[in-house]
C-alpha cells in the first residue's frame, strides 16, 4: 500500500443544528485519484474543505503526511502543498486571467512582475489556454474558466518548493458543462495526474458517471454524513450494496431518501 498523504479519523462537522459529517474515516494514498460521490447535501464538498484546511472539524483528527493538523491551514505549516479547484471556478471578475492565476504570487511572494507573468504563462499553456492572460473571466466560456481555476490551483512559488501542490482537490469540476467541455476537463485532470508531473494525488467530488470512470482509481460513497461504501471503480458495477445500486441507476426507489 502506498504512503497515506491525507487521513481523516473520526471527523465530524455541523453547521448550526445540521450535522454534515459524522465520525468520518477517510485515507487518501500517494499517487491515487479518489472520487467522492453521493447524493446532494451529504457533506462531499465539506470533506474537501476540511482536507484543504479551509474549515475546521468539530471533532476528530486530520493528518497530512503523518503530521496532525490542528485548526485551519494558516494556523500551522503544512508538510505538503494542497491545491483546490472550486465548483464555480471562484475567479475574481475584476482581474484578468493572468492576475487571477498569479494572485497568490502577487500578494505573497517577492518575485518580480515579469517573473510571475512568465510562470503564469507556463501554467496557462499547461491547461491549453495560451494567449488568454489579458482576458477577463466574463469573456471566457464555462469550460475555459474551469481551466483557469486549474492553472491557479497548480501555481507555485519557485522560491518556496513546499508551495507546489502534491494534492489537488476538485469540487465538481465538470458540473454545468456540456459533454464535450466535460471531456476536455476530464482529459486535463488525467494529464495533470499522470503525464505532466504537476500533481500525483487528488480527490474529486463529482456526480457525473464519465468523470468517475475516467478519472478515479477508487470511489468513496458518502451518505447522511458517513462513508457508506468504498471500492475500485470496477466494483461499482459488481457490488450488491443497495445504496450504490440505487445511486448508479438513478432509481427513485431504494434506501436513499429522495427529497422533493
Order of alpha helices (4+ residues) and beta strands (2+ residues): beta-beta-beta-alpha-beta-beta-beta-alpha-alpha-alpha-alpha-beta-alpha-beta-alpha-beta-beta-alpha
